[in-house]
């Protein structure tokens, strides 16, 4: 899939988040890159055989105080990594759109304030539905 098609898919999958969640998304840039940078791989403690599908960087909504946004405030970022997502979809026999949707859900859960443990628990609950 080329980059333009992948970015269109990301936009479509973002629109699948419930409206009330999309309404709460504030000051977040959704970015597509080929793969995680070495800096991000090191920061996340990844081994040579591990990768990321997505990465949230920023101040979660639950941690933003009254002073958030006073003065210049850079947006949070959610980066989706196209190559690892496509590889994961192929390995698991899933449509790329499903992996993109799940990755978007996962990273926005961090934006809403969930830590990795909470996100994983919620994902298990979603998988049972």
C-alpha positions in Angstrom: 0.0 0.0 0.0 1.4 3.4 -0.9 1.6 6.2 1.7 -1.3 8.2 0.3 -3.6 5.1 0.6 -2.3 4.3 4.0 -2.9 7.9 5.3 -6.4 7.8 3.8 -7.0 4.5 5.7 -5.7 6.1 8.9 -8.2 9.0 8.5 -11.0 6.5 7.9 -10.1 4.4 10.9 -9.8 7.5 13.1 -13.4 8.3 12.1 -14.4 5.0 13.5 -13.7 6.1 17.1 -16.9 7.0 18.8 -17.9 10.6 18.3 -17.7 11.4 22.0 -14.1 10.3 22.0 -13.2 12.3 18.9 -14.8 15.3 20.5 -12.5 15.0 23.5 -9.3 14.8 21.3 -7.5 18.1 21.9 -4.2 19.3 20.5 -3.1 16.0 19.0 -1.3 15.5 15.7 -1.8 12.1 14.0 1.4 11.2 12.0 2.4 8.4 9.7 6.0 7.2 9.5 7.6 4.2 7.9 9.2 2.8 11.1 10.1 3.9 14.6 13.3 5.9 14.8 16.3 4.6 16.7 15.7 7.2 19.4 12.1 6.0 19.9 13.2 2.4 19.9 15.8 3.1 22.6 13.3 5.2 24.6 10.8 2.3 24.5 13.5 -0.3 25.4 12.9 -2.3 22.3 15.1 -5.2 21.4 16.4 -5.8 17.8 13.5 -8.2 17.2 10.8 -5.9 18.5 9.0 -3.0 16.9 6.1 -0.6 17.5 2.9 -0.2 15.6 2.2 3.2 17.1 3.5 5.6 19.7 1.8 8.3 21.8 3.9 11.3 23.0 2.5 14.1 25.1 0.6 15.1 28.1 -2.5 12.9 28.7 -5.8 14.6 29.2 -5.9 13.2 32.8 -2.6 15.0 33.6 -3.4 18.4 32.1 -3.9 21.0 34.7 -5.5 24.4 34.6 -2.3 25.9 33.2 -2.2 23.6 30.2 -2.3 25.6 27.0 -1.3 28.8 28.6 1.4 30.1 26.3 2.8 28.1 23.4 1.9 24.4 23.7 3.1 21.9 21.2 0.6 19.3 20.2 0.7 15.7 21.5 1.6 13.3 18.7 0.3 9.8 17.8 2.6 8.2 15.3 1.5 5.2 13.3 4.3 3.1 11.7 3.2 1.8 8.3 5.7 -1.0 7.7 5.2 -2.7 11.1 1.5 -2.4 10.9 1.4 -3.9 7.4 3.8 -6.7 8.6 1.6 -7.4 11.7 -1.5 -7.6 9.5 0.1 -10.0 7.2 1.6 -12.2 10.0 -1.8 -12.4 11.8 -3.9 -12.8 8.7 -5.8 -9.6 9.4 -6.9 -6.7 7.2 -4.5 -3.7 7.5 -7.5 -1.6 8.4 -8.2 -3.7 11.5 -4.6 -3.3 12.7 -4.7 0.4 12.1 -8.0 0.7 14.0 -6.7 -1.2 16.9 -3.5 0.8 17.0 -5.4 4.1 16.9 -7.6 2.9 19.7 -4.5 1.9 21.7 -2.7 5.1 21.3 -5.7 7.4 21.9 -6.3 5.4 25.1 -2.9 6.7 26.3 -4.0 10.2 25.3 -7.0 9.8 27.5 -4.7 8.8 30.4 -4.5 5.1 30.5 -1.1 3.5 31.2 0.1 0.4 29.2 -1.3 -2.0 31.7 -4.8 -0.4 31.7 -4.7 -0.3 27.9 -3.9 -4.0 27.6 -6.7 -4.9 30.1 -9.2 -2.9 28.0 -8.0 -4.5 24.8 -8.6 -7.9 26.3 -12.1 -6.8 27.2 -12.7 -5.5 23.7 -11.4 -8.7 22.1 -14.0 -10.7 24.1 -16.9 -8.6 22.8 
